[in-house]
Amino acid sequence: MENIVSLGLENVVVAQTDLSLVDGQNGLLVYRNHWARDLALHHTFEEVAHLLWYGHLPDQAELAALQEKLSAQRELPAYVKTAIDAIPHDVDMMSALRTGLSLLGGPEFAAWPPTLGQVISLTAKVPTLVAYRYARIAGHAPIAPRTDLGHTANYLYMLKGEEPLAAHVRALDAYLILTQEHGLNASTFAGRVVASTRSDLISSITAALGALKGPLHGGAPSEVTEMIEAIGSKENAEPWMRSRLEAGDRLMGFGHRVYRTYDPRAKALSIIANELAGDDPWFELATHVEAVGLRLLQEFKPNRPLNTNVEFYAAAVMRAIGLPDSLFTPSFAVSRTVGWCAHILEAAAGRIIRPQSTYTGQMPE
Ligand SMILES: CC(C)(COP(=O)(O)OP(=O)(O)OC[C@H]1O[C@@H](n2cnc3c(N)ncnc32)[C@H](O)[C@@H]1OP(=O)(O)O)[C@@H](O)C(=O)NCCC(=O)NCCS
């Protein structure tokens, strides 16, 4: 049989899922029979997590039960905190988060197949890990999680040490909902591969997190702000981006493997970013950079429709909320943990993922 190689597994279908539809031709995103955009604008992090994990939006009692379970399990085990304290400060946030996650792999998470109880406990702890490490690097005492706040409000509270503004919670909630799930992106696929071997939940999530860290995946939003800082002024947008494209570089915050039209998540987030930061000069520069970037990408890659992706507006929203660049990708991990877990529960029931490669080396004599 002749093996046909699909570089980057483009268009290769390797799983069936009930979780989401990513329609790249029409720019549509569905989470289990609901438009992701509507969920982001009208629901909360916990409600959408319930939808993905349990298959339906919760009624009041179901929501209260999930909120209670999540809020009760936010604290980190003492040994995890001690280990994070030992990580040198020049180790980046995502590497420390990967180590922290890995350390959670105690008896609670050893059982196979993974359970919803494990998933809830893990999801509850990821924001605490991020906030704990962030406080340590910033040189102040970590702020303990509160049980009376929702998932997103508590995350912001732990990062900032004060009760967050309702508008900030709403905006971050929308971002976190829009990035909870997205089909077989690289990190979710990595998680599913590990889960398919019947390895434990924490090993699968750690693999997924490693994939998310890469600048072509979840590492992009901080590079968006770096790009906009480097451009600095509207006049410099075209020469700066042109020279990058001439050098064969990629513009961060543009392009997507699946979307051949506008990323629906970017569209929804642009509304929220506009509400929060419409008058901010940085945001004005960012929208100018977006327009110039789109024009230049059309000029340089006329055969490939390249549009603004979610990371562009993720950067704008998180900046407007006052989160520093170092928290952009970790915040993405806070949300995507929900989708990873949902996929891992699905994949754990499936067949081991084991594709093939075509040998291009020499044969022995
Ligand atoms: C997301 C991404 C990794 C998808 O990669 P991909 O599916 O392999 O990309 P495509 O197949 O669509 O690329 C087609 C062409 O467009 C180019 N291209 C894709 N995204 C580009 C970008 N952001 N800037 C410049 N060129 C880009 C590729 O280099 C390729 O050019 P070539 O055919 O001359 O080699 C890619 O678009 C990218 O690197 N974007 C920037 C990083 C980013 O914002 N990531 C967040 C994703 S949500």
PDBQT file of the ligand as one rigid body, heavy atoms in Angstrom, charges set to zero:
ROOT
HETATM    1  C1  LIG A 401      -1.850  29.171  12.626  1.00  0.00    +0.000 C 
HETATM    2  C2  LIG A 401      -0.767  28.682  11.659  1.00  0.00    +0.000 C 
HETATM    3  C3  LIG A 401       0.299  27.934  12.468  1.00  0.00    +0.000 C 
HETATM    4  C4  LIG A 401      -1.394  27.704  10.654  1.00  0.00    +0.000 C 
HETATM    5  O1  LIG A 401      -0.345  27.133   9.942  1.00  0.00    +0.000 OA
HETATM    6  P1  LIG A 401      -0.570  26.348   8.580  1.00  0.00    +0.000 P 
HETATM    7  O2  LIG A 401      -1.900  25.699   8.573  1.00  0.00    +0.000 OA
HETATM    8  O3  LIG A 401       0.598  25.470   8.379  1.00  0.00    +0.000 OA
HETATM    9  O4  LIG A 401      -0.553  27.552   7.577  1.00  0.00    +0.000 OA
HETATM   10  P2  LIG A 401      -1.071  27.568   6.089  1.00  0.00    +0.000 P 
HETATM   11  O5  LIG A 401      -0.940  26.214   5.486  1.00  0.00    +0.000 OA
HETATM   12  O6  LIG A 401      -2.409  28.202   6.088  1.00  0.00    +0.000 OA
HETATM   13  O7  LIG A 401      -0.010  28.541   5.427  1.00  0.00    +0.000 OA
HETATM   14  C5  LIG A 401      -0.062  28.813   4.053  1.00  0.00    +0.000 C 
HETATM   15  C6  LIG A 401       0.946  29.828   3.686  1.00  0.00    +0.000 C 
HETATM   16  O8  LIG A 401       0.656  31.033   4.391  1.00  0.00    +0.000 OA
HETATM   17  C7  LIG A 401       1.740  31.410   5.189  1.00  0.00    +0.000 C 
HETATM   18  N1  LIG A 401       1.251  31.905   6.456  1.00  0.00    +0.000 N 
HETATM   19  C8  LIG A 401       0.369  31.303   7.294  1.00  0.00    +0.000 A 
HETATM   20  N2  LIG A 401       0.160  32.085   8.358  1.00  0.00    +0.000 NA
HETATM   21  C9  LIG A 401       0.914  33.190   8.184  1.00  0.00    +0.000 A 
HETATM   22  C10 LIG A 401       1.130  34.331   8.963  1.00  0.00    +0.000 A 
HETATM   23  N3  LIG A 401       0.523  34.503  10.134  1.00  0.00    +0.000 N 
HETATM   24  N4  LIG A 401       1.984  35.270   8.501  1.00  0.00    +0.000 NA
HETATM   25  C11 LIG A 401       2.606  35.106   7.310  1.00  0.00    +0.000 A 
HETATM   26  N5  LIG A 401       2.431  34.027   6.541  1.00  0.00    +0.000 NA
HETATM   27  C12 LIG A 401       1.607  33.081   6.971  1.00  0.00    +0.000 A 
HETATM   28  C13 LIG A 401       2.574  30.163   5.379  1.00  0.00    +0.000 C 
HETATM   29  O9  LIG A 401       3.934  30.480   5.618  1.00  0.00    +0.000 OA
HETATM   30  C14 LIG A 401       2.383  29.475   4.067  1.00  0.00    +0.000 C 
HETATM   31  O10 LIG A 401       3.194  30.094   3.089  1.00  0.00    +0.000 OA
HETATM   32  P3  LIG A 401       3.906  29.220   1.926  1.00  0.00    +0.000 P 
HETATM   33  O11 LIG A 401       2.806  28.435   1.289  1.00  0.00    +0.000 OA
HETATM   34  O12 LIG A 401       4.513  30.253   1.066  1.00  0.00    +0.000 OA
HETATM   35  O13 LIG A 401       4.882  28.350   2.660  1.00  0.00    +0.000 OA
HETATM   36  C15 LIG A 401      -0.156  29.852  10.872  1.00  0.00    +0.000 C 
HETATM   37  O14 LIG A 401      -1.170  30.571  10.213  1.00  0.00    +0.000 OA
HETATM   38  C16 LIG A 401       0.663  30.774  11.752  1.00  0.00    +0.000 C 
HETATM   39  O15 LIG A 401       1.832  30.487  11.991  1.00  0.00    +0.000 OA
HETATM   40  N6  LIG A 401       0.066  31.897  12.253  1.00  0.00    +0.000 N 
HETATM   41  C17 LIG A 401       0.785  32.770  13.153  1.00  0.00    +0.000 C 
HETATM   42  C18 LIG A 401       0.763  32.227  14.565  1.00  0.00    +0.000 C 
HETATM   43  C19 LIG A 401      -0.595  32.393  15.210  1.00  0.00    +0.000 C 
HETATM   44  O16 LIG A 401      -1.189  33.454  15.191  1.00  0.00    +0.000 OA
HETATM   45  N7  LIG A 401      -1.051  31.285  15.836  1.00  0.00    +0.000 N 
HETATM   46  C20 LIG A 401      -2.318  31.274  16.555  1.00  0.00    +0.000 C 
HETATM   47  C21 LIG A 401      -3.288  30.354  15.882  1.00  0.00    +0.000 C 
HETATM   48  S1  LIG A 401      -4.901  30.477  16.597  1.00  0.00    +0.000 SA
ENDROOT
TORSDOF 0
